[in-house]
């Protein structure tokens, strides 16, 4: 069978599996819709957490960014991996012990204020919509290539699928669907990596092949070969960094603390029954995440090497079929500027003008085709990319619907609402969120991983300080927390909006404040949040005694053993 047929088979089988699981595990109560009735096994929850956390940015875009950025792309690996460890060890057990459905629930009760709850809901919606835009773009990219449609139509197809199983199943359906999606995405990521590692280096383990010599008998190391290829074309060496140390630090920190403040990841620790199981889930999730993240640098190096050796200075009339197939999507383009019929792929330091435009988000998806792997592998990667994008999109849409139905409607606007109407409100909110997410997927502000990095920066600037101070500082009060969240997210969103939307022509290191990119500005927003919150809190009344006792109770490591049940 050809690539199209294999892709159709792989995607159709995987989607039938997801939809079947969603129907089998559909939610029948708000407890099942919000937290799967807290009945998920830790290993299963670890898989679901990994799928929820490893979005299209991890599967589709991260290796592509590393392939083009080289050493500088390591900020995504360090930030996202370190962030998960921070979340699992520092925050998740305490939030789980608090026993509420959502982060706005925690903020509202900890800071004894409906105002704080509403601000947290707004922040959750802001972060989630920014994040889900990257997922919908990832869906659109996969469908545009393998179904022969443009990105807009691809996003619309993805919207329909996410709407079905997210709105029907709630957290219960999403959890078990994400277990299946993790199995698909990790298999789809590792199989081509193993194939290409064998072809290039003769080593079956991609993580080892990444640092090995080439299989051509030359004795040249893969990375040395790649450095030579890129510098010959006018690019910087793959293993050399070009970002400033300050910007690398700020991006890494923003991704780390942003991960720890992401509402759709935090809520996963409420889906198990006990605090001890929440810790176990975190450990399993880290193992499942590491399988992909330790492979990503190898995939990036393999993809970049294969691309350069296949395309650079090749006659356009003789390019392989994968090139022309991706050309139809508009994500790769050749402009013969000198009319010689050869593809000049060059960097900014080259005297020869560059004639090739490549969207970084296609690298992982196109990699099996570039390496001439079997057609079934190409179809498998397409199914894996969709699994990664759709799993995270579903989790984010659930956060949006929960924020509206539970945190806003149930806790603020209509406390007397029945469970049936609350569940209906959550499903309607999820449906509307799908439409908004689809719009942002069609008109994203950057590559998938860049869009996701912006969402992490917003989470870092808003949620993280409020959560960390709410757990570890009894003196932090409502005026301080609310002022800090507003100041942090306003500054960060304003900075991102200025350079990404209002004045994209100024989006260069020379124009950024202190050389800090929009992807890293969330760290400064977080520091502003901490400073404002601490200052306001110091000059206003302390929290009530019962709130201070509650904070002390959250920090006591009691309840991690048998018998500590979920408190709704």
Secondary structure, DSSP 8 states (H G I E B T S, - for coil): --HHHHHHHHHHHHHHHHHHHHHHT---SHHHHHHGGG---HHHHHHHHHHHHS-HIIIIIHHHHHHHHGGGGHHHHHHHHHHHHHIIIIIHHHHHHHT-SSHHHHHHHHTT-HHHHHHHHHHHHHHHHHHHHHHHHHHHHHHHHHSS--HHHHHHHHHHHHHHHHHHHHHHHHHHHHHHHHHHHHHHHHHHHHHHHHHHHS-SSHHHHTTSB-TTSS--BHHHHHHHHHHHTT---TTS--S-HHHHHHHHHHHHHHHHT-HHHHGGGGSSSSHHHHHHHHHHHHHHHHHHHHHHHHHHHHHHHHHHHHHTT-BGGG--HHHHHHHTTTSEEE--SSSSSB-----TT-SS---EEE-GGGHHHHHHHHTT--HHHHHHHHHHHHHHHHHHHHHHHHHHHHIIIIIIIIIII-TT--HHHHHHHHHHHHHHHHHHHHHHHHS-SS-HHHHHHHHHHHHIIIIIHHHHHHHH-TT--HHHHHHHHHHHHHHHHHHHHIIIII-GGG-STTTSGGG--TTTHHHHHHHHHHHHHHHHHHTS----HHHHHHHHHHHS-TT-STT-----
